Amino acid sequence: MLVLFESSSGYALFKVLDEGKLEEVDNIYKEFKTPERAAGLVKLHEFRKFENTTEAMQAAVAMVDGKLDKNLKKLLKKSAKGDVLGVADSKLGSIVKDKLSISCVHNEKSAELMRGIRSQFESLVSEVSSEDNKAYSLGLAHGLSRYKLKFSPDKVDTMIVQAINLLDELDKEINIYAMRVREWYGWHFPEMGKIVVDNLQYAKCILKMGTRDKAGGEDFSDVLSEDIEKELKEVAEVSMGTEIGDLDVMNIKALAEQVQSMMEYRVQLFDYLKSRMNAIAPNLTVMVGELVGARLLAHAGSLLNLAKQPASTVQILGAEKALFRALKTKHDTPKYGLIYHASLIGQTASKNKGKISRVLAAKTALAIRVDALGDTESATIGLEGRAKVEERMRQLESRGSGAVTGNGKTQTNYKAYDKTSNGTPSSSYNTGSDAVLAKRKRADSGSSDDSSEQEKKKKKKKKKEKKEKRKVEEISTDAGDEPKKKKPKSEKKKKKKKKKKSSSDSD
């Protein structure tokens, strides 16, 4: 019986010298207590050493993927034909049996033998020293873990997470420091706060002039525009601020230097974040921008975690509190979270923001999956998705240009256009310019002709009847007969009442 033992240094085949000792499985470990007793039970049959770590890595990857390595196949064909082979894994045994037709065994005996050989491996294999074995094991462990984690130095999303968190904290600190500088220096020169609005320009002006009485002799052309510089110098002469000492000016300048250095570092950090986002998630960057994409990635924890989220989750990512509050109170759920700050949503009208955020989230989810799991480095998917979102925006804007009816639907009035021979538009609609099928046109024209003829006949009959009536009236007047006049209904009613009264009196 042979035993296959895979190590970090190479493949080893051991021959079992006394198979009778394997009958009692619980006592096998006793045979490996000393190197001499281990040599009496198993003997090295053949050893195939790895030439370098890449070869060892290939063999380990083949074992993980359930494949047979080329070196192992050669070794077994040469030395294990016609014998029973003990293996450490049943899957490996089935592969060897199918491809090389070598009978393999995986049971408690083979497992105990593997455990004993591992404990006395250095004494049984003299070709590998203990130090070399440790180095091989460490190198293979690093390589195998790197392979399993799909490690790539170009795609380290943790750098983006740290950078965006630092950028947000920097913004808070810069705002706090800048407001403190404005409040502190505002006691000496309060009018400057309304003239110089930018925080960086404010800090640079303080570093240039110190106290306000020196503003007239300083040149602020590299910091301020000409109009603001002129206004600042004029106001400095008539300022209502209090006087401060040299120690106060020194501390205010130190704080202004902190503001200036932090804002300069923020610019550098933002450039670094843009480069990392374009390298790691180019499609996501095209869809929502660097800052929003980095915040989405940091909120999810990693690019792979973000890729696992559906589009509905990407849409409201960052609005979890509002979502659960709405579910608890049975109100409307939020339409957007961090994605609200994307430039595409900012360009749309307020009534269409919800629809555009839904479309943008769907396209962004596809872009994230391509960035996380795809092999391409170009942003083709992101560009296509952005074009579709912009097209949807244009559709919604054009649809909203019509008049709104009572039921809330848009309705556009289209007027028929007809042009006369003179070039001026006609006031009436020309039905002859309509495109109608020839057969239908003929049928419609025939039916219209029939109806017109019938109307003419009716008109003629009415005229004849009127003429006959007039002739009869003329004849009756010539004979002295007056035409009978109809009595009004009121007179008839009065006569009926008189008859009723007379009948009642007689009774």
Disulfide bonds with the S-S distance in Angstrom:
none
